[in-house]
Amino acid sequence: MRVGLGVTGGIAAYKAAELLRCLQEDGLEVQVIMTRAAREFVTPLTFEALSGHKVITDLFPSSAPGAGATAAEGNAQEKIQAEPNTESAIEHIAVAQSIEALVIAPATADVLAKMAHGLADDFLTTVYLATRAPVIVAPAMNINMWRHEATQANIAILRQRGVKIIEPESGYLACGMTGAGRLAAIENIARAVRETLGMRRDLENETLLVTAGPTYEPIDLVRHLSNRSSGKMGYALAEAARRRGARVLLVSGPTHLVPPQGVEVERVKTSDEMADAVLNRLATVSIVIMAAAVADYQPASVIQGKIKKNSRPLSLELKPTRDILAEIAERRQPRQLVVGFAAESDHLLENAAEKMRAKRTDLMVANDITQEGAGFDGDTNIITLLFPDGRAKSFEKMSKFQAANHVLDELVELRKTVAQTGIFTSPQS
Ligand SMILES: Cc1cc2nc3c(=O)[nH]c(=O)nc-3n(C[C@H](O)[C@H](O)[C@H](O)COP(=O)(O)O)c2cc1C
């Protein structure tokens, strides 16, 4: 989802960088729009670097000196827009139509007045008039400016039109006075955006440990046994859980994926390292999701140096790796929830149900890796969720991110059951 973040010319403009990070952690793509005055306080570069997008600063692409701007303004303009605005001449309409919400933080007394009276003399106020998306404003200003009848009348007009106002807080103000006017806490503004967009925060009290990717089991100095797991399912789970408010620890086998924002990552290579990483953290987490494709076997001994090629056949002796789910089953605490994954090529449901019984998980995510669009590598999955009471829920092919949210939905339900009854549905309790 894409949101517009309007930054206007107040002392609190620097705090918008923190808000941007918060919104990104919630998985939102953020298009920053700055007023001319805002650029006196923070450079667009800050927001550009953080958001990964060009910051929109002007309504007109070629406001060169002489074209209504002073020479000084023109120079400043050139510096800011080193790259000319080559987007559509009606970019403000495109932005207005592409965003799911417009949040203006901090909002100056000036921008509130313009919004209340329909002035549209810069990019931000033009987008405000052109968008049908919900609008949230977080004013910040000197206490007298905030209390002024004009500002309060403007706030009343905006409120009456459905604009959500995040009231400023009281406290010490930059102008040296104390009272109402300080920008609301960033978390409160971010929460208002989430609520407006209907985003869930139902995992806020959970700490999830998610494993992802393959493992490498060394054969010699340069070779290893592995599998085709990309890590995408585990990374999708980590990202979805983070967006839903959980603290997430991601134990990742070797992958090229970029970890989601706000997730703590521990990188491992071998199944032994993965087992250690998971079991060392087990006591500190409330939910474990074992989405990694941990090797079942590893070479019985690692050969020193590099095996030389010759014409004779070569046999490798393999031994089973540590069974991480079984070790979790031994050590888990009463309130912990455990989810396993079963990637099968035959007798999917029987094998997955057997694994769930043996490993005493609260949920088993089964996927038939022979099906097109399921299992390793791809961006999609076809999952069946198995429950210890014998229920099974099958889903159509969907993105791994959507599949991740279905798994998390079940965990939220399971947590409610545990909270109400004090017991798990799984056999180990
Ligand atoms: C140092 C300084 C700090 C300011 N801080 C604020 C502020 O916190 N809130 C506010 O409403 N205006 C503040 N102003 C006034 C605005 O910058 C001014 O009204 C400007 O025209 C706002 O433009 P904009 O709404 O297009 O961003 C400040 C001005 C200066 C010079």
The ligand as an SDF file (V2000), in Angstrom:
LIG
                    3D

 31 33  0  0  0  0  0  0  0  0999 V2000
   12.4150   28.7080   12.7030 C   0  0  0  0  0  0  0  0  0  0  0  0
   10.9770   28.5930   12.3130 C   0  0  0  0  0  0  0  0  0  0  0  0
   10.1910   27.6400   12.8930 C   0  0  0  0  0  0  0  0  0  0  0  0
    8.8600   27.5110   12.5480 C   0  0  0  0  0  0  0  0  0  0  0  0
    8.1190   26.5260   13.1390 N   0  0  0  0  0  0  0  0  0  0  0  0
    6.8120   26.4380   12.8350 C   0  0  0  0  0  0  0  0  0  0  0  0
    6.0260   25.4310   13.4560 C   0  0  0  0  0  0  0  0  0  0  0  0
    6.5000   24.6170   14.2730 O   0  0  0  0  0  0  0  0  0  0  0  0
    4.7210   25.3490   13.1190 N   0  0  0  0  0  0  0  0  0  0  0  0
    4.1420   26.2150   12.2290 C   0  0  0  0  0  0  0  0  0  0  0  0
    2.9430   26.0980   11.9820 O   0  0  0  0  0  0  0  0  0  0  0  0
    4.8940   27.1460   11.5930 N   0  0  0  0  0  0  0  0  0  0  0  0
    6.1990   27.2970   11.8910 C   0  0  0  0  0  0  0  0  0  0  0  0
    6.9470   28.2530   11.2580 N   0  0  0  0  0  0  0  0  0  0  0  0
    6.3300   29.0960   10.2620 C   0  0  0  0  0  0  0  0  0  0  0  0
    6.2180   28.3950    8.9120 C   0  0  0  0  0  0  0  0  0  0  0  0
    7.4840   27.9640    8.4840 O   0  0  0  0  0  0  0  0  0  0  0  0
    5.5830   29.3140    7.8920 C   0  0  0  0  0  0  0  0  0  0  0  0
    4.2530   29.6000    8.2670 O   0  0  0  0  0  0  0  0  0  0  0  0
    5.6350   28.7260    6.5080 C   0  0  0  0  0  0  0  0  0  0  0  0
    5.0080   29.6410    5.6150 O   0  0  0  0  0  0  0  0  0  0  0  0
    4.9380   27.3990    6.4050 C   0  0  0  0  0  0  0  0  0  0  0  0
    4.9120   26.9480    5.0870 O   0  0  0  0  0  0  0  0  0  0  0  0
    4.2640   25.5650    4.6780 P   0  0  0  0  0  0  0  0  0  0  0  0
    2.9760   25.4480    5.3860 O   0  0  0  0  0  0  0  0  0  0  0  0
    4.0760   25.6740    3.2010 O   0  0  0  0  0  0  0  0  0  0  0  0
    5.2520   24.4840    5.0100 O   0  0  0  0  0  0  0  0  0  0  0  0
    8.2940   28.3670   11.5750 C   0  0  0  0  0  0  0  0  0  0  0  0
    9.0960   29.3310   10.9820 C   0  0  0  0  0  0  0  0  0  0  0  0
   10.4130   29.4550   11.3380 C   0  0  0  0  0  0  0  0  0  0  0  0
   11.2700   30.4820   10.6650 C   0  0  0  0  0  0  0  0  0  0  0  0
  1  2  1  0
  2  3  1  0
  2 30  2  0
  3  4  2  0
  4  5  1  0
  4 28  1  0
  5  6  2  0
  6  7  1  0
  6 13  1  0
  7  8  2  0
  7  9  1  0
  9 10  1  0
 10 11  2  0
 10 12  1  0
 12 13  2  0
 13 14  1  0
 14 15  1  0
 14 28  1  0
 15 16  1  0
 16 17  1  0
 16 18  1  0
 18 19  1  0
 18 20  1  0
 20 21  1  0
 20 22  1  0
 22 23  1  0
 23 24  1  0
 24 25  2  0
 24 26  1  0
 24 27  1  0
 28 29  2  0
 29 30  1  0
 30 31  1  0
M  END
$$$$
